[in-house]
């Protein structure tokens, strides 16, 4: 039951701290009830019992009696004090019970009582004060709080919430415009402020040609500047502050009347005005802001440029858009920064109007035989793109057929029938003009005469397919697209390559020519000939039988009459053939004579020659390129030729 009384009392009293009371001692109702006194209400339920004294705030119950509490009164607290000075806090306190001790506390500069910076004690039933010395280095605007408490037997007290501000003795800090060119002579109000903590007044001392509009004695002063301010020597605002602590040191605030500096380099949105000249399109030019500038003066070639200001004129006019007419010539765009005191030096950027460069060399056919109608294909001509060019103008020979690509860097067309020679020209253009043209001479050229033929016999009379020869040119004649071959009427040929044929001859004698003629779409070359004069092949060996004569003589036994042993005991086998790597050459012969192997290319040139042994296999071909070759094997008067192919 006692615990219940204490808790309820604490709740009620906590809400009314700071109230003073005077209560006489009286008996409590043993049946319980509500105790009211001095504005305090305490609920209880108890009999007349012996127990500990119960205290809640300024209410106290002990031994079944209501006891009188103490009375605390605090005096007036100063509004402000000075750094380094003493602060005196007067207060009075009365303890009706005559047993209390009172304590006065001064908080720290943040208003916290956890570590008070000063504590003063007095005896009961007395008046008095505490004295605290304020540190000389505390920040401006610091505030202390004061409270007085008593204890009997439980600490309780009053926090009267008094704030004590620190009066300022420090030098004031001034803020406001320094370069005031934009305000001189135009009546524009200019505001300057000062900060110095708790002071009584601000003492402004102004230079000539400065008029005060408002704020004398306060921390905010509004002024105007007359025209003469720009040229006078004295441009200083001086200020001190006054407070209960005295007069502060003087602050000097220096003003300027200075023209702005030269702008930073101008940045161009594009270096190519020729792409928009005469079109109404624009190019952007900009600079960073210039300190103290109130306006910017932009200039471009009069009559041939139009300047627009996206951000308006004035302090933000650091960006312009410029359009150029066809009459524009190479000149500068300039900008000056300005304010009420003057104009800066000009910053400029050169804007160049120049025709495009001459295009580079034209790529395309010079000999146009392959491009002449009706059988020719279209010729394509092109140039590398030229900087700052919007179009290309091509001039081609008269009566060109199917011209496409005009205006671009590449065209195609066919030459008319009967064309002999001429030129293809191209020039680059943009809004500024046209370049000098680039030219390419074109003509038609008949093919050159084929080279002397290289003739190699590849097969011989006694072989199954008969005798064969290859006829080869050293290269395709210049300007030729193909070769026309002819052979004697009794012969036939197969094309081995555009410049090589294999001719098969009969066993009879042959007389005639093999011819080669170069062809292109313009005509034919003179004919290259190689004479052919071959004897008839030797007849093969034969067998004769001796039989009875017509008069029925006794039949003679049969005898074989054989021609002298023919050549042919030499055999050569190549495998694998064709191949992608090496060839194996197997030679067989009953003769002891030396065997030579010679490798020819398709043009009949000797590539390699080696000596081989009979009845052995030789490896060759690893050093040969892909193509067709002849392997000619000789032993004495015998020759064997093998065609070999490597992929």
C-alpha positions as CSV (number, residue, x, y, z in Angstrom):
1,X,0.0,0.0,0.0
2,X,2.8,2.4,0.8
3,X,4.5,1.8,-2.5
4,X,1.3,2.7,-4.3
5,X,1.2,6.0,-2.6
6,X,4.7,6.9,-3.6
7,X,4.3,6.1,-7.3
8,X,1.1,8.1,-7.6
9,X,2.6,11.0,-5.9
10,X,5.7,11.1,-8.2
11,X,3.5,11.1,-11.3
12,X,1.4,14.0,-10.1
13,X,4.3,16.1,-8.8
14,X,6.6,15.7,-11.8
15,X,4.1,17.6,-13.9
16,X,4.1,20.7,-11.7
17,X,7.8,21.2,-10.8
18,X,8.5,24.8,-9.9
19,X,5.5,25.5,-7.7
20,X,6.0,26.9,-4.1
21,X,3.8,25.7,-1.2
22,X,3.2,26.2,2.5
23,X,1.3,23.4,4.3
24,X,0.6,22.9,8.1
25,X,1.1,19.6,9.8
26,X,-2.2,17.6,10.1
27,X,-3.5,14.1,10.8
28,X,-4.4,11.8,7.9
29,X,-7.8,10.0,7.7
30,X,-7.1,6.4,8.7
31,X,-9.7,5.3,6.2
32,X,-7.8,6.8,3.3
33,X,-8.8,9.6,1.0
34,X,-7.3,12.5,-1.0
35,X,-4.9,15.0,0.4
36,X,-4.9,18.5,-1.2
37,X,-2.7,21.4,-0.3
38,X,-1.1,24.2,-2.1
39,X,-2.5,23.0,-5.4
40,X,-1.1,19.5,-4.9
41,X,-3.4,16.4,-4.8
42,X,-2.2,13.1,-3.3
43,X,-4.4,10.0,-3.2
44,X,-3.7,7.6,-0.3
45,X,-5.2,4.6,1.4
46,X,-3.7,3.6,4.8
47,X,-4.4,3.5,8.5
48,X,-2.5,5.1,11.3
49,X,0.7,3.0,11.0
50,X,4.3,3.4,11.7
51,X,6.4,3.6,8.6
52,X,9.1,5.5,6.7
53,X,8.6,9.0,5.6
54,X,7.2,9.2,2.1
55,X,8.1,12.2,-0.1
56,X,7.0,13.1,-3.7
57,X,8.1,16.4,-4.9
58,X,6.8,19.0,-2.4
59,X,4.3,16.5,-0.7
60,X,5.4,14.5,2.3
61,X,3.7,11.8,4.5
62,X,5.2,10.3,7.6
63,X,3.8,8.3,10.5
64,X,0.2,8.9,9.5
65,X,0.7,12.7,9.2
66,X,0.9,15.1,6.4
67,X,4.2,17.1,6.9
68,X,4.9,20.7,5.8
69,X,7.3,21.0,2.8
70,X,9.9,23.7,2.0
71,X,9.6,26.8,0.0
72,X,12.1,27.9,-2.7
73,X,12.3,31.2,-4.4
74,X,14.8,32.3,-7.0
75,X,15.9,35.8,-7.9
76,X,16.2,37.7,-11.2
77,X,18.8,36.2,-13.6
78,X,20.9,38.6,-15.8
79,X,19.9,38.7,-19.5
80,X,23.4,38.8,-20.8
81,X,27.0,38.8,-19.5
82,X,30.4,39.4,-21.0
83,X,33.2,37.1,-21.7
84,X,35.7,36.9,-18.8
85,X,33.4,38.6,-16.4
86,X,31.7,37.4,-13.3
87,X,28.0,36.6,-13.1
88,X,26.1,37.0,-9.9
89,X,22.9,35.0,-9.5
90,X,20.8,36.2,-6.5
91,X,18.1,33.9,-5.0
92,X,16.1,33.3,-1.8
93,X,15.1,30.0,-0.2
94,X,12.9,29.3,2.9
95,X,12.6,25.9,4.6
96,X,9.6,25.8,6.8
97,X,11.0,22.7,8.5
98,X,14.3,24.5,9.1
99,X,16.4,21.5,8.1
100,X,17.0,22.0,4.3
101,X,20.1,23.1,2.3
102,X,19.7,24.8,-1.0
103,X,21.9,24.6,-4.1
104,X,22.1,27.0,-7.1
105,X,23.6,25.5,-10.3
106,X,24.9,27.1,-13.6
107,X,24.7,24.8,-16.6
108,X,27.3,24.6,-19.4
109,X,27.0,26.7,-22.5
110,X,24.7,24.1,-24.1
111,X,22.2,24.3,-21.2
112,X,23.1,21.0,-19.7
113,X,23.2,20.4,-15.9
114,X,25.1,17.1,-16.0
115,X,28.4,19.0,-15.3
116,X,27.5,22.5,-14.0
117,X,30.3,25.0,-14.2
118,X,29.3,26.7,-10.9
119,X,27.5,25.6,-7.7
120,X,26.6,27.8,-4.8
121,X,25.3,26.6,-1.4
122,X,23.5,28.6,1.4
123,X,22.0,27.5,4.7
124,X,18.3,27.2,5.2
125,X,16.0,30.2,5.7
126,X,18.5,32.5,4.0
127,X,18.8,34.7,0.9
128,X,22.0,34.7,-1.1
129,X,23.6,34.3,-4.5
130,X,26.2,32.4,-6.5
131,X,29.0,33.9,-8.5
132,X,30.5,32.3,-11.7
133,X,33.2,33.5,-14.0
134,X,32.4,33.2,-17.7
135,X,35.3,31.9,-19.9
136,X,36.8,34.5,-22.2
137,X,36.8,32.1,-25.2
138,X,33.3,30.9,-25.3
139,X,31.5,31.1,-28.7
140,X,29.3,34.0,-29.6
141,X,25.7,33.3,-28.9
142,X,26.3,30.7,-26.1
143,X,23.5,30.5,-23.5
144,X,23.6,29.3,-19.9
145,X,20.7,28.2,-17.7
146,X,20.2,28.5,-13.9
147,X,18.3,26.3,-11.5
148,X,18.0,26.2,-7.7
149,X,17.2,23.0,-5.8
150,X,16.8,21.8,-2.2
151,X,17.1,18.4,-0.6
152,X,15.0,17.0,2.2
153,X,15.6,14.2,2.3
154,X,15.0,13.5,-1.4
155,X,16.4,16.0,-3.9
156,X,13.8,18.1,-5.5
157,X,13.8,21.6,-6.9
158,X,12.9,24.2,-9.4
159,X,14.5,24.8,-12.8
160,X,13.2,28.2,-13.7
161,X,14.5,27.9,-17.3
162,X,16.4,31.2,-17.3
163,X,18.7,31.7,-20.3
164,X,21.8,33.8,-19.9
165,X,23.2,35.0,-23.3
166,X,26.9,36.0,-23.8
167,X,27.2,39.6,-24.7
168,X,29.7,40.2,-27.5
169,X,33.0,42.0,-27.3
170,X,34.3,40.4,-30.5
171,X,35.1,42.1,-33.9
172,X,32.0,42.0,-36.1
173,X,32.0,40.0,-39.4
174,X,30.6,41.8,-42.4
175,X,29.0,40.3,-45.5
176,X,27.9,42.0,-48.8
177,X,29.1,42.8,-52.3
178,X,32.7,43.8,-52.7
179,X,32.9,44.9,-56.4
180,X,30.0,47.3,-56.6
181,X,30.5,48.6,-60.2
182,X,27.0,47.4,-61.1
183,X,25.4,49.5,-58.4
184,X,27.2,52.8,-58.9
185,X,25.1,55.8,-60.0
186,X,21.9,53.8,-60.6
187,X,20.3,54.0,-57.1
188,X,20.2,50.2,-56.7
189,X,19.9,49.3,-52.9
190,X,22.8,47.3,-51.6
191,X,22.6,45.4,-48.3
192,X,25.5,44.7,-45.9
193,X,25.1,42.6,-42.7
194,X,27.3,42.2,-39.6
195,X,27.4,39.4,-37.0
196,X,28.8,39.9,-33.5
197,X,26.8,37.9,-31.0
198,X,24.7,39.8,-28.3
199,X,25.3,43.6,-28.7
200,X,23.4,46.7,-28.0
201,X,24.2,48.5,-31.3
202,X,26.3,48.5,-34.5
203,X,28.3,51.5,-35.4
204,X,28.7,51.9,-39.2
205,X,31.3,54.3,-40.6
206,X,30.8,54.7,-44.4
207,X,33.1,56.3,-47.1
208,X,32.0,59.3,-49.2
209,X,29.3,58.9,-52.0
210,X,27.6,56.2,-49.9
211,X,24.0,57.0,-48.7
212,X,22.2,55.1,-46.0
213,X,18.6,54.0,-46.8
214,X,17.9,52.1,-43.6
215,X,19.4,50.1,-40.8
216,X,21.5,52.6,-38.9
217,X,22.6,51.1,-35.6
218,X,21.4,47.6,-36.6
219,X,23.3,44.6,-38.0
220,X,21.8,45.1,-41.5
221,X,22.5,48.3,-43.4
222,X,21.0,49.3,-46.8
223,X,22.9,51.8,-48.9
224,X,23.2,53.3,-52.4
225,X,26.4,54.4,-54.3
226,X,26.7,57.7,-56.1
227,X,28.6,58.1,-59.3
228,X,31.7,59.6,-57.7
229,X,32.4,56.5,-55.7
230,X,34.2,54.8,-58.7
231,X,37.1,57.3,-58.8
232,X,37.5,58.1,-55.1
233,X,40.4,56.6,-53.0
234,X,38.4,55.8,-49.9
235,X,36.3,52.6,-50.5
236,X,36.2,51.2,-46.9
237,X,33.2,50.4,-44.7
238,X,34.3,50.5,-41.0
239,X,32.2,49.0,-38.2
240,X,32.3,48.4,-34.4
241,X,29.8,47.1,-32.0
242,X,28.7,48.3,-28.5
243,X,27.4,46.2,-25.6
244,X,27.5,46.0,-21.9
245,X,30.9,44.5,-22.3
246,X,32.2,47.6,-24.1
247,X,33.1,48.5,-27.7
248,X,34.5,45.9,-30.0
249,X,37.6,46.2,-32.2
250,X,37.0,47.7,-35.6
251,X,36.3,45.7,-38.8
252,X,37.3,47.2,-42.2
253,X,35.4,45.9,-45.2
254,X,37.1,46.8,-48.5
255,X,35.0,47.6,-51.5
256,X,36.1,47.6,-55.2
257,X,35.0,49.5,-58.3
258,X,36.8,47.3,-60.9
259,X,36.0,46.5,-64.5
260,X,35.7,42.7,-65.3
261,X,38.6,40.7,-66.7
262,X,38.9,39.3,-70.2
263,X,36.7,36.3,-70.8
264,X,38.0,32.8,-71.1
265,X,38.5,31.3,-74.7
266,X,35.3,31.0,-76.7
267,X,34.0,27.5,-77.4
268,X,32.4,26.7,-80.7
269,X,29.7,24.1,-81.2
270,X,31.2,23.3,-84.7
271,X,34.1,24.3,-86.8
272,X,32.2,23.8,-90.0
273,X,30.1,26.8,-90.8
274,X,29.9,25.7,-94.5
275,X,27.4,23.0,-93.5
276,X,24.8,25.6,-92.4
277,X,25.8,28.8,-94.2
278,X,22.8,30.2,-96.1
279,X,20.4,27.7,-94.6
280,X,19.3,29.6,-91.5
281,X,20.9,27.0,-89.3
282,X,23.0,28.2,-86.3
283,X,26.3,27.4,-84.5
284,X,26.6,27.9,-80.8
285,X,29.4,29.9,-79.2
286,X,29.9,30.2,-75.4
287,X,32.2,31.3,-72.6
288,X,32.3,30.8,-68.8
289,X,30.9,33.6,-66.6
290,X,33.3,36.4,-65.9
291,X,33.6,37.6,-62.2
292,X,31.8,40.9,-61.6
293,X,30.5,41.1,-65.2
294,X,26.9,42.4,-65.5
295,X,26.7,42.1,-69.2
296,X,28.5,40.7,-72.3
297,X,29.0,42.4,-75.6
298,X,29.0,40.0,-78.6
299,X,30.0,41.0,-82.1
300,X,30.1,39.1,-85.5
301,X,30.5,40.3,-89.1
302,X,27.8,42.9,-89.7
303,X,25.2,42.2,-92.3
304,X,26.2,38.6,-92.8
305,X,25.5,37.2,-89.4
306,X,22.5,37.0,-87.1
307,X,23.1,36.6,-83.3
308,X,20.5,35.3,-80.9
309,X,20.7,35.2,-77.1
310,X,19.0,32.1,-75.6
311,X,19.6,33.3,-72.0
312,X,18.7,36.9,-72.7
313,X,21.1,39.8,-72.4
314,X,22.8,40.7,-69.1
315,X,24.6,38.7,-66.5
316,X,23.7,35.3,-68.0
317,X,24.5,36.2,-71.7
318,X,27.4,33.8,-71.9
319,X,26.0,31.8,-74.8
320,X,24.9,32.9,-78.3
321,X,23.6,31.2,-81.5
322,X,24.9,32.6,-84.8
323,X,23.5,32.0,-88.3
324,X,25.6,33.0,-91.5
325,X,24.4,34.3,-94.8
326,X,26.0,33.3,-98.2
327,X,27.8,36.6,-98.2
328,X,29.8,35.8,-95.0
329,X,33.6,35.9,-95.4
330,X,36.3,34.7,-93.0
331,X,36.2,36.9,-89.8
332,X,36.2,36.8,-86.0
333,X,33.4,36.5,-83.4
334,X,34.3,38.6,-80.3
335,X,33.0,39.1,-76.8
336,X,33.7,41.7,-74.1
337,X,32.7,41.5,-70.4
338,X,31.3,44.7,-68.9
339,X,29.9,46.3,-65.7
340,X,29.3,49.8,-64.4
341,X,33.1,50.4,-64.2
342,X,34.1,49.6,-67.7
343,X,34.6,47.0,-70.4
344,X,37.2,44.2,-70.6
345,X,39.5,43.4,-73.5
346,X,37.9,41.4,-76.3
347,X,38.1,37.6,-76.6
348,X,37.8,36.3,-80.2
349,X,37.5,33.2,-82.3
350,X,38.2,33.1,-86.0
351,X,35.4,31.7,-88.1
352,X,36.7,30.5,-91.5
353,X,34.8,30.3,-94.7
354,X,36.7,28.0,-97.1
355,X,35.9,25.8,-100.1
356,X,36.4,22.1,-99.6
357,X,39.7,20.5,-100.5
358,X,40.3,19.0,-103.9
359,X,39.3,15.3,-103.7
360,X,42.0,12.7,-103.7
361,X,43.0,10.4,-106.6
362,X,40.1,8.8,-108.4
363,X,40.0,5.0,-108.1
364,X,38.6,3.1,-111.2
365,X,39.6,1.6,-114.5
366,X,41.8,3.5,-116.9
367,X,41.5,1.1,-119.8
368,X,37.7,1.0,-120.3
369,X,37.5,-1.7,-123.0
370,X,35.7,-4.0,-120.5
371,X,33.2,-1.3,-119.8
372,X,32.1,-0.3,-123.4
373,X,28.5,-1.1,-124.4
374,X,26.8,-3.3,-125.5
375,X,28.8,-6.2,-124.0
376,X,30.9,-4.4,-121.3
377,X,30.1,-4.1,-117.6
378,X,29.6,-0.9,-115.7
379,X,32.7,0.9,-114.5
380,X,32.9,2.2,-110.9
381,X,34.8,5.3,-109.9
382,X,35.2,6.7,-106.4
383,X,37.2,9.1,-104.2
384,X,37.9,9.2,-100.4
385,X,35.3,11.4,-98.6
386,X,36.4,15.0,-98.3
387,X,36.0,16.8,-94.9
388,X,33.2,19.4,-94.7
389,X,31.7,18.3,-98.0
390,X,28.0,18.1,-98.6
391,X,28.0,16.9,-102.2
392,X,30.2,15.7,-105.1
393,X,29.8,16.7,-108.8
394,X,31.0,14.2,-111.4
395,X,31.6,15.0,-115.1
396,X,31.9,11.9,-117.3
397,X,32.3,11.3,-121.1
398,X,29.4,12.2,-123.3
399,X,26.7,9.7,-123.8
400,X,27.6,7.7,-120.7
401,X,25.0,5.0,-120.1
402,X,23.2,4.4,-116.8
403,X,25.1,6.9,-114.6
404,X,24.3,6.3,-110.8
405,X,25.7,7.9,-107.6
406,X,25.9,11.6,-108.8
407,X,26.3,13.7,-105.7
408,X,28.1,11.0,-103.7
409,X,31.7,10.0,-103.6
410,X,31.2,6.9,-105.8
411,X,29.5,6.6,-109.3
412,X,29.0,3.8,-111.9
413,X,28.2,3.9,-115.6
414,X,29.0,2.2,-119.0
415,X,30.8,3.8,-121.9
416,X,29.0,4.1,-125.2
417,X,29.9,2.0,-128.2
418,X,32.6,3.7,-130.3
419,X,34.2,5.4,-127.3
420,X,37.9,6.0,-127.8
421,X,39.3,8.2,-124.9
422,X,38.3,11.0,-122.5
423,X,38.3,11.7,-118.7
424,X,36.3,11.4,-115.5
425,X,36.3,14.5,-113.2
426,X,35.0,15.1,-109.7
427,X,34.8,18.2,-107.4
428,X,33.6,18.6,-103.8
429,X,31.0,21.2,-102.8
430,X,29.5,22.7,-99.6
431,X,27.7,25.9,-98.6
432,X,30.9,27.8,-99.0
433,X,31.7,26.8,-102.6
434,X,33.3,24.2,-104.8
435,X,36.8,22.7,-104.9
436,X,39.0,22.5,-107.9
437,X,38.3,19.2,-109.8
438,X,40.2,16.0,-109.7
439,X,40.6,14.3,-113.1
440,X,41.4,10.8,-114.4
441,X,42.2,10.1,-118.1
442,X,40.5,7.1,-119.6
443,X,41.0,5.3,-122.9
444,X,40.6,2.0,-124.7
445,X,43.6,-0.1,-125.3
446,X,43.9,-3.2,-127.6
447,X,45.6,-6.1,-126.0
448,X,49.3,-6.6,-126.4
449,X,50.7,-9.4,-128.7
450,X,51.2,-12.7,-126.8
451,X,54.8,-13.7,-125.9
452,X,56.9,-16.3,-127.7
453,X,55.5,-19.7,-127.0
454,X,57.3,-22.3,-124.9
455,X,56.9,-25.7,-126.5
456,X,57.4,-29.0,-124.6
457,X,56.8,-32.5,-125.8
458,X,54.9,-34.4,-123.1
459,X,53.9,-37.7,-124.8
460,X,55.6,-39.7,-127.6
461,X,54.7,-41.8,-130.6
462,X,55.0,-45.2,-128.9
463,X,52.6,-44.2,-126.0
464,X,49.0,-45.2,-126.0
465,X,47.7,-41.7,-126.5
466,X,50.2,-40.7,-129.1
467,X,52.4,-37.8,-129.2
468,X,51.4,-34.5,-127.4
469,X,53.0,-31.1,-126.9
470,X,52.2,-28.2,-124.5
471,X,52.3,-24.6,-125.8
472,X,52.5,-21.9,-123.1
473,X,52.8,-18.1,-122.9
474,X,54.9,-16.4,-120.2
475,X,51.9,-14.4,-119.0
476,X,48.6,-13.0,-120.0
477,X,49.2,-10.1,-122.4
478,X,48.5,-6.7,-121.1
479,X,44.9,-5.4,-121.6
480,X,43.8,-8.9,-122.7
481,X,40.8,-10.6,-121.2
482,X,41.3,-13.9,-123.0
483,X,43.5,-15.9,-125.6
484,X,42.3,-17.4,-128.8
485,X,44.3,-20.5,-129.8
486,X,44.5,-22.3,-133.2
487,X,46.2,-25.6,-134.1
488,X,46.8,-27.5,-137.4
489,X,43.6,-29.0,-138.7
490,X,44.8,-32.6,-138.1
491,X,45.5,-31.8,-134.5
492,X,43.3,-31.2,-131.4
493,X,44.0,-29.4,-128.1
494,X,42.7,-29.0,-124.6
495,X,43.0,-25.8,-122.6
496,X,45.3,-26.3,-119.6
497,X,45.0,-22.6,-118.4
498,X,44.2,-19.2,-120.1
499,X,47.8,-19.1,-121.3
500,X,48.6,-22.9,-121.9
501,X,47.2,-25.7,-124.1
502,X,48.0,-29.3,-124.7
503,X,48.0,-30.4,-128.5
504,X,47.6,-34.0,-129.6
505,X,49.1,-34.9,-133.0
506,X,48.4,-37.9,-135.2
507,X,51.1,-40.4,-136.1
508,X,51.3,-39.1,-139.6
509,X,53.6,-36.3,-140.6
510,X,52.2,-32.9,-139.6
511,X,53.0,-29.4,-141.0
512,X,51.3,-26.2,-139.8
513,X,51.3,-23.6,-137.0
514,X,50.0,-23.1,-133.5
515,X,48.8,-19.5,-133.0
516,X,47.8,-17.4,-130.0
517,X,45.9,-14.1,-130.2
518,X,44.9,-11.8,-127.3
519,X,41.3,-10.5,-127.1
520,X,39.4,-7.8,-125.2
521,X,36.2,-5.9,-125.6
522,X,38.0,-3.4,-127.8
523,X,39.6,-5.7,-130.3
524,X,42.4,-8.3,-130.9
525,X,46.1,-8.3,-130.9
526,X,48.5,-9.4,-133.6
527,X,48.9,-13.2,-133.8
528,X,51.8,-15.0,-132.2
529,X,52.7,-18.3,-134.2
530,X,54.8,-21.4,-133.6
531,X,55.6,-23.6,-136.6
532,X,54.8,-27.3,-136.5
533,X,56.8,-29.8,-138.6
534,X,56.6,-33.3,-137.4
535,X,57.6,-36.5,-139.2
536,X,55.4,-39.6,-139.3
537,X,55.9,-41.9,-136.3
538,X,58.0,-45.1,-136.9
539,X,55.7,-48.1,-137.6
540,X,55.5,-50.7,-134.8
541,X,57.4,-54.1,-135.0
542,X,55.7,-57.0,-136.8
543,X,55.7,-61.0,-137.0
544,X,56.0,-63.0,-140.2
545,X,55.1,-66.8,-140.8
546,X,56.9,-69.1,-143.4
547,X,54.4,-71.4,-145.1
548,X,54.5,-73.9,-147.9
549,X,54.9,-72.3,-151.3
550,X,52.5,-72.5,-154.0
551,X,53.9,-75.7,-155.5
552,X,53.0,-77.6,-152.3
553,X,56.5,-77.9,-151.0
554,X,56.8,-79.3,-147.6
555,X,55.8,-76.7,-145.1
556,X,58.6,-75.1,-143.3
557,X,58.4,-74.8,-139.6
558,X,57.2,-71.4,-138.3
559,X,59.8,-68.9,-137.3
560,X,59.4,-65.6,-135.6
561,X,61.0,-62.7,-137.3
562,X,61.1,-59.8,-134.7
563,X,62.3,-56.4,-135.3
564,X,65.2,-55.3,-133.2
565,X,64.2,-55.0,-129.6
566,X,62.4,-51.7,-129.3
567,X,63.0,-49.0,-126.8
568,X,60.7,-49.1,-123.9
569,X,62.3,-51.1,-121.2
570,X,62.3,-47.9,-119.1
571,X,59.1,-47.5,-117.0
572,X,58.1,-44.6,-114.6
573,X,55.2,-44.8,-112.2
574,X,54.1,-41.7,-110.2
575,X,51.8,-42.1,-107.2
576,X,49.7,-40.7,-105.7
577,X,48.7,-38.5,-108.6
578,X,47.2,-36.0,-108.0
579,X,48.5,-35.2,-104.5
580,X,48.4,-32.5,-101.9
581,X,51.8,-33.3,-100.6
582,X,54.7,-35.5,-102.0
583,X,54.9,-37.7,-105.1
584,X,56.5,-41.1,-105.1
585,X,58.4,-41.9,-108.4
586,X,59.1,-45.6,-109.1
587,X,61.6,-46.3,-111.9
588,X,62.1,-49.7,-113.6
589,X,64.7,-50.5,-116.2
590,X,66.9,-53.3,-117.3
591,X,69.6,-50.9,-118.5
592,X,72.5,-49.8,-116.3
593,X,72.6,-46.4,-117.8
594,X,72.1,-43.3,-115.6
595,X,68.5,-42.1,-115.3
596,X,67.7,-38.4,-115.1
597,X,64.4,-36.8,-114.0
598,X,63.5,-33.3,-115.0
599,X,60.5,-31.4,-113.6
600,X,58.8,-28.7,-115.8
601,X,56.1,-26.2,-115.0
602,X,53.1,-25.6,-117.2
603,X,55.0,-23.0,-119.1
604,X,57.8,-25.5,-119.9
605,X,60.4,-24.0,-117.5
606,X,62.7,-26.3,-115.8
607,X,62.1,-26.3,-112.0
608,X,64.4,-29.1,-110.9
609,X,66.6,-31.9,-112.2
610,X,67.8,-35.0,-110.4
611,X,69.5,-38.3,-110.9
612,X,67.7,-41.5,-109.9
613,X,68.5,-45.2,-109.6
614,X,66.5,-47.9,-111.4
615,X,64.2,-50.1,-109.4
616,X,64.0,-47.6,-106.5
617,X,61.4,-45.1,-105.4
618,X,62.2,-41.4,-105.2
619,X,60.2,-38.8,-103.2
620,X,59.7,-35.4,-104.8
621,X,57.2,-32.5,-104.9
622,X,57.4,-31.1,-101.3
623,X,58.8,-27.8,-102.7
624,X,56.3,-27.5,-105.5
625,X,53.3,-25.0,-105.5
626,X,49.9,-26.2,-106.4
627,X,49.6,-26.6,-110.2
628,X,50.3,-28.9,-113.1
629,X,53.8,-30.2,-113.9
630,X,55.6,-32.6,-116.2
631,X,58.1,-35.2,-115.0
632,X,60.4,-36.2,-117.9
633,X,62.5,-39.3,-117.2
634,X,65.4,-40.1,-119.6
635,X,67.8,-43.1,-119.8
636,X,70.0,-43.2,-122.8
637,X,67.7,-42.8,-125.8
638,X,64.6,-43.7,-123.9
639,X,62.3,-41.0,-122.5
640,X,59.1,-41.4,-120.3
641,X,57.0,-38.3,-119.6
642,X,54.4,-38.2,-116.8
643,X,51.9,-35.3,-116.1
644,X,51.6,-34.7,-112.4
645,X,49.2,-32.5,-110.5
646,X,49.5,-31.0,-107.1
647,X,46.5,-29.4,-105.3
